Amino acid sequence: IAWLAPTDPQAALDILGLFQQQCGSRLSAFEMIDSNQLDIVMAHVPGRKNPLSGAHPWHVLVELSDTGSGTELQDVLQQILEQASEQGLLH
């Protein structure tokens, strides 16, 4: 599971494409929310806080799942996040 701050909605779609290309059916969730939605959750669900430091206009939650090694999924996740960062898709 990873919580990301894409630079904008198009960057989120580009990141989704990276996950689809490299993970296929192991991509089990990809959700994008804006800062207003996150603020509502934090205001009305006790004990919640922003998962990222600083304010970001867009957020993405990504989940990978597989019956194999969790280490392999973690490595794939790390590789994709590095690619997304190199491409300027993340804050």
N, C-alpha and C positions, 0 to 999 in steps of 0.2 A: 504494500500500500504506500502511496506517495501523495503528498499534497503539494501542488505546484502553483506558482504565480506566473501565468503566461503574460506576455506584454500586451496582448489584445485578443479578441475573439478569433481572428484569423490565425494567430500563432497557436491558439488552442487547437484549432482544426489541423494545423500542420503537425503538431505534436501527436494528435490522434492518429494521423497518417503514419507517423514513425512507429507508434505502438502496433497498429494494424499490420504493417509490413513485417515487423520483426517478431511479433508475438502471436499473431493469428488468433486462434480460439483461446489462448491463455489470457487474453485481455477480457476480464470479466466485468469491469465497470470503468466508465469514464464519464464523469459528471462535471459540468462547468457551472459556476455560480458567480454572481457579481458581489461587490462589497456590500450592497444594500441587503441582499439575502443573508450574507454572513452576519451582518449587524443584527438582523431580526433574530437569528438563532441565538446569538450571544446574549441578546437582551431578554429573551423569553425562555431559554432553557438553562436552568441553574447549573453552575459549575463548568460552563463552556467558556473557552477562550480562543482567540485567534491562533491557529496552528502555525502561522508564520510571523516572524517579527516584522514590524512595520506595516503600513497600510498599502494594499494593492487593489486595483480596481477589479481584477478578475482572478478567479481561483479555479483550479481543476483538481479533482480527486481521481486517482488512478488506482485500480486494483488488478493484480495479476493472480491467476490461480492455476494450479497444475497438480497432478497426482505425483509428480516427480520431486526432485530435490528443491527445497526452498532456496538453497544457495544459488542454484542455476537461475532461478527467477530474480533473485537479488542482483546477480551479475548483469542480466539482461536489462533490468530496470536502470541500473547504474549507467550502462552503455547508452541507453536511449536518452537519459537525462543529460549526459555529457554532450551528446549530439545536439540536443535541443539548445543547450547553453551555447555551444560553439556557433550555432546558427542564429543566435540572438533572439530566441523565442521565449526566453525566461527572464524574469527580473532578477 
